[in-house]
Every structure is written in structure tokens, then in C-alpha cells.
Amino acid sequence: MVAAAKADNRLDPAERKAILERLEIAGLSSAERDIVLADFDRPATAEALAKGVKDPLLAARIYAAAAAAAGERCPAEQAFLADLARALRLDAPAVAAIERQLSA
């Protein structure tokens, strides 16, 4: 989420708020939430975020959280999300379904 929001080299207050809100509803453990919050200062690459993710449901949740946090996307944020989807091995129909759910 943080990496997607900071793809344009800034994290504005609306993006920070969206990230914090998504963390509240994502059902992450305390340890998982701490990892995400640490990324405020050092966001990871798409490849690093996807490393070791084998569960398709987890991959979809990671993409959804990043996409939701990005909010209104600039080209750099859109490119990051495309890289993240590839790294997570999410196909175009899966990404489209996630995007539809986020816009509902």
C-alpha cells in the first residue's frame, strides 16, 4: 500500500489516511500491521512485496490494499500497481475484479 501510494515520490495526507483505514479493516495481525507501518519510511519494490506470496487470496488482498491506498492514481502509481500485479502473478481478470470491487 505504502509503496503504491509513494510511487509518485510523495505520500499525501489523504493517501496516509486511506492506508491507515485499510489497515484497520484488513484483518492484519499486529506484526503484519507493524511491517506495513514501517514501510511509511521505506517502501518496498513490487517484487519485494510479492516475494514468498504463494496464496492467491493473499496476493489478491495485497494488491487490493495497495490499489485502495493509491486512491486517485498518477501514471507512476498505476505503473507500480501493474508491476505489483505481475509480481503477485495476478492475471488481468483478477485485477479487473479487484478494481471493480474497490470502485463499488
Residue, then its C-alpha position, 0 to 999 in steps of 0.5 A: m500500500v505504502a509503496a503504491a501510494k509513494a510511487d509518485n515520490r510523495l505520500d499525501p495526507a489523504e493517501r496516509k489516511a486511506i492506508l491507515e483505514r485499510l489497515e484497520i479493516a484488513g484483518l492484519s495481525s499486529a506484526e503484519r500491521d507493524i511491517v506495513l507501518a514501517d514501510f511509511d519510511r521505506p517502501a518496498t519494490a513490487e517484487a519485494l512485496a510479492k516475494g514468498v506470496k504463494d496464496p492467491l487470496l493473499a496476493a489478491r488482498i495485497y494488491a487490493a490494499a495497495a490499489a485502495a491506498a493509491g486512491e486517485r492514481c498518477p501514471a507512476e502509481q498505476a505503473f507500480l500497481a501493474d508491476l505489483a500485479r505481475a509480481l503477485r502473478l495476478d492475471a488481468p481478470a483478477v485485477a479487473a475484479i479487484e478494481r471493480q470491487l474497490s470502485a463499488 
